[in-house]
Amino acid sequence: MKYKYITIKQINSEIFESKPVFRIFNNKSNSQLGILSYYKPWKQYVFSSQPNCVFNNSCLNDIIDFFENKISSF
């Protein structure tokens, strides 16, 4: 899913804890910014960022949108 500043996608059908893993990339540099993966102890998906990454409210809202509208089907 492509947003204004970031793209969230699954790479090579990557799976963790029997659930799809999604990676977040910067649209300008294509560098990986973080990952959305299933966290079994909490029984839900969580966001983990790469070190030294910063996010503004627009990027965080896009990540929340993905959580609420795309991941809910998994």
N, C-alpha and C positions, 0 to 999 in steps of 0.2 A: 504494500500500500504506500503510495507516494503522497507526501505532504509538502508543504512549502519549503521547509528546511531539512527534513529527514525522510528517509525511506525505511520502512519496516518490512522485512521479508524472511522467509524460511529458506535456508540454504541446503541443497541436497537432501531434502526431506529429513533434516536433523531431528532426532527424538531424544528426550531426556525424561526419565520417570514415566515412560510410556505416553508422553505428550509432546506435541510439536514445540520446537524451539524457534524463536524469532530474533533476528539480529537487526539492530538499528544502525543506519549509516547516514553520514553527512552527505547531503545532495551535492555540495560543491566539491569536496575533496574525496568523497567515497570512502572515507575512513570510518571504521567501526566505532560507534559511540557507546554502545551498550547491548544488552541482551534481555529478552523477555523469556523466562523459563518457569516451568512448574516447580513450586516449592512444596514438597510433600508434607512437611510438618504443619504447614498452614493450609494445605489442601486448596491452593490457589496459585495463580501466576504472580510473579514478582518481577520487578525491574532492577537490573544491576548495571551500573555504568562503568565504563573504563576509567582508570585513574586520570585525574586532572581534566575531566570533561565538565563543562558547565552547560546549563540548559536555561533558556528563558521560559516565560509562561506559555508562549506559543508552542514550543517544542513539548513541554510537559502536557499541555492540553491535547496535543496530537497523540502522545503516548496513552493518555487516559482514554481518548476516543478509540484507539485500537483495542485497549483492554475491554472497554464496554461494548463495542460493536463487532469486533472480529474474533477475539479470543473466546468470547462467551459460547461460541459454537463448538469448542473442543472439549 
